[in-house]
Amino acid sequence: MRTVLRRILTCGIVIGSLIAAAPAGYAQTTGADCVDRAVPVTVSERRLDLAVPQEVLRRSGFDRFGAKFERQLCAIRTKHAASAFIRAEGDSLWRAAVDRVQGRGPAGGDLTRADDRPLYWARLALTKALRQWKPRFTLPEADRTGLINAMETSSRGQDTVNFPPGLKRVMVSGFDPFQLDGDIRRSNPSGATALALDGVIIKTPTGPAIVQTAMFPVLWGPFEAGTVERTFLSQMPKLTMFTTVSQGRVGRIDIERYNGRWHTGLDNDNLTRATTIPIPSGIPTVTPQPEFVPTTLPYEKILAATTGRFPVFDNTSVTEIPAGATTPVVSPTGPTPGSTARAGGGGSYLSNEIAYRTTLLRDALKLKVPGGHVHTPVLQFAPDNTTAITDPTFEQNRVDIVAQVKKILEAALS
């Protein structure tokens, strides 16, 4: 269904051919001779050299993206050519990840197709190359940052969400793996869900619905710059439903009733926050900014349906500072009048933040569209697996979580 993505993928192939022919904007090169390995990279990009990421890339065939990207990058000799090339390569990576998960084309290795991790680590190989690139032309740091941001958004499907006419429209988001210093092997079932459901048709009693998806980083900076709102803004007035998805608690699924204004914790670059969630200028919002924003997902329908092996909860708990108080407390039944948010039902991390931002945007646009957040179970390895990057238990857990999220969407749309 993603006509736009197919066109861009074709564009990427054409750009590769152009580089081989070395037209204006490109130069012949014999290898990755334009990368300065001494240039500092991000914490996330430094993890790329560890054994597990390299194994994930090798066993999925996604190690091909980094080496090819560096070679082609070295041939570029104008900023205009760089911009076109980088967007096409980002879109190509996103489409390759979606196709791999959904069973199109060769698997590229023995790692199960359903795995979300090849996309994450391959993207970091490309942004690392861009950060260390020594171009043949003057490239101010602001322009380099813009190119890296273009790679981030295009390789996450954020700027190519495209709904065909005549179908109900459902938008779903997922996240990168996180807490990688605790276990570098980690996967994120919400990311796997986004890859598995992109372009999928769901039957409803009133006609078919198409799901379109996008991924988001576990990083504070892009959120504060408005990446969530920019992705959802143009689509939200036309949506039938939306849900953000992330990994939550062990052994359960939560439909988060309230999303809080506070954010805190270490992101994937080991940066921290402990402030209210800022809304970028130019983004529609509600004034004054509310401490809590509720879900409008039909949680009663979802809880009443049989969706899979994991129990599903309507989570109404929040952490707040009650009106007139100074100490945070847990309120199990939701926010009390005049309180100040310290955590939504989904906590105070980026999962709560994406839910807060999208539901606040919904209210700012004065829409009645059902929307909220689904927290999946933690994706666990087999108890005796402490080193291998995959195992049958891990793979079955992923399959079951993805299938249950799809069932939840079906129940909500019924």
Secondary structure by P-SEA (a helix, b strand, c coil): caaaaaaaaaaaaaaaaaaaaccccbbbbcccccccccccccccccccccaaaaaaaaaaccaaaaaaaaaaaaacccaaaaaaaaaaaaaaaaaaaaaaaacccccccccccccaaaaaaaaaaaaaaaaaccccccccaaaaaaaaaaaaaaaaccccccccccbbbbbbbbbcccccccccccccaaaaaaaaccbbbbbcccbbbbbbbbbbcccaaaaaacaaaaacccccccccbbbbbbbbcccccccccccccccccccccccccccccccccccccccccccbbbbccaaaaaaacccccbbbbbccbbbbbcccccbbbbbccccccccccccccccccaaaaaaaaaaaaaaaaccccbbbbbbbcccccccccccccccaaaaaaaaaaaaaaaaaaaaaac
